[in-house]
Amino acid sequence: MERKRVEIEISRHREKPGTYVARYRSPVLGAVYSVEFPDSVTGAVALHHFAEMLKTRYPADGATRFVFVSTDAKATDTLRDAAAMGTWASQEHK
């Protein structure tokens, strides 16, 4: 069974150094959900909780895979830490 892929886009905050923004675009609702988080362990926890919140909107059958997608290599440690908190997520760098 192929798993549904849900991308959470990560980008550097334009006005706050050392801060990132995670965004999820809901195609059904036409809405964008986001969270700002620092590049730190507490930021990884915040990102993890954001993904957990999104996870509640999908079936619990394990058919959904959440992927943190970032164009910023500096965010890699925080993304890795957030993904490691759950078996449901992975990270990619574009």
C-alpha positions as CSV (number, residue, x, y, z in Angstrom):
1,M,0.0,0.0,0.0
2,E,1.4,3.4,-1.0
3,R,1.3,5.9,1.8
4,K,-0.2,9.4,1.4
5,R,2.5,12.0,1.5
6,V,1.8,15.2,3.5
7,E,4.5,17.9,3.2
8,I,5.3,20.4,5.9
9,E,7.3,23.2,4.3
10,I,10.1,24.7,6.4
11,S,11.6,28.1,5.7
12,R,13.7,30.6,7.4
13,H,11.8,33.5,9.0
14,R,12.4,36.6,7.0
15,E,12.5,39.0,10.0
16,K,13.7,36.9,13.0
17,P,17.2,35.4,12.8
18,G,17.5,31.9,14.1
19,T,13.8,31.3,13.7
20,Y,11.9,29.1,11.1
21,V,8.4,28.8,9.9
22,A,6.6,25.5,9.2
23,R,3.6,25.6,6.9
24,Y,1.0,23.1,5.8
25,R,-1.3,24.0,3.0
26,S,-4.7,22.2,3.1
27,P,-5.9,21.7,-0.4
28,V,-9.4,20.8,0.8
29,L,-9.9,23.8,3.0
30,G,-7.8,26.3,1.0
31,A,-6.1,27.2,4.3
32,V,-2.5,27.5,5.5
33,Y,-1.6,26.4,9.0
34,S,1.8,27.5,10.3
35,V,4.0,27.7,13.4
36,E,7.1,29.7,14.1
37,F,9.9,28.0,16.1
38,P,13.5,28.7,17.1
39,D,16.4,26.7,15.9
40,S,16.8,24.7,19.1
41,V,15.6,21.7,21.0
42,T,12.5,23.5,22.1
43,G,11.9,24.5,18.5
44,A,12.1,20.8,17.6
45,V,9.5,20.1,20.2
46,A,7.2,22.8,18.9
47,L,7.6,21.5,15.4
48,H,6.8,18.0,16.6
49,H,3.6,19.2,18.3
50,F,2.6,21.1,15.1
51,A,2.9,17.9,13.1
52,E,1.0,15.9,15.8
53,M,-1.8,18.5,15.5
54,L,-1.9,17.9,11.8
55,K,-1.8,14.2,12.3
56,T,-5.2,14.3,14.1
57,R,-6.8,15.2,10.7
58,Y,-5.7,12.0,9.0
59,P,-6.8,8.4,9.6
60,A,-4.9,6.4,12.2
61,D,-4.3,3.5,9.8
62,G,-0.6,4.4,9.2
63,A,-1.3,5.3,5.6
64,T,0.0,8.8,5.9
65,R,3.6,9.9,6.0
66,F,4.5,13.4,7.1
67,V,7.6,14.9,5.5
68,F,9.4,18.0,6.6
69,V,10.7,19.7,3.4
70,S,13.3,22.5,3.8
71,T,15.4,24.5,1.4
72,D,17.6,25.6,4.3
73,A,20.4,23.2,5.3
74,K,20.8,25.0,8.6
75,A,17.5,23.7,9.8
76,T,18.6,20.1,9.4
77,D,19.4,19.4,13.1
78,T,16.1,20.8,14.3
79,L,14.2,18.9,11.6
80,R,16.0,15.7,12.4
81,D,15.2,16.1,16.1
82,A,11.5,16.7,15.4
83,A,11.3,13.8,13.1
84,A,13.0,11.5,15.6
85,M,10.3,12.2,18.2
86,G,7.8,10.1,16.1
87,T,7.9,7.3,13.6
88,W,5.4,9.0,11.4
89,A,7.7,11.7,9.9
90,S,10.9,12.1,7.9
91,Q,12.9,15.0,6.5
92,E,14.1,16.1,3.1
93,H,16.3,18.8,1.9
94,K,15.7,20.4,-1.5
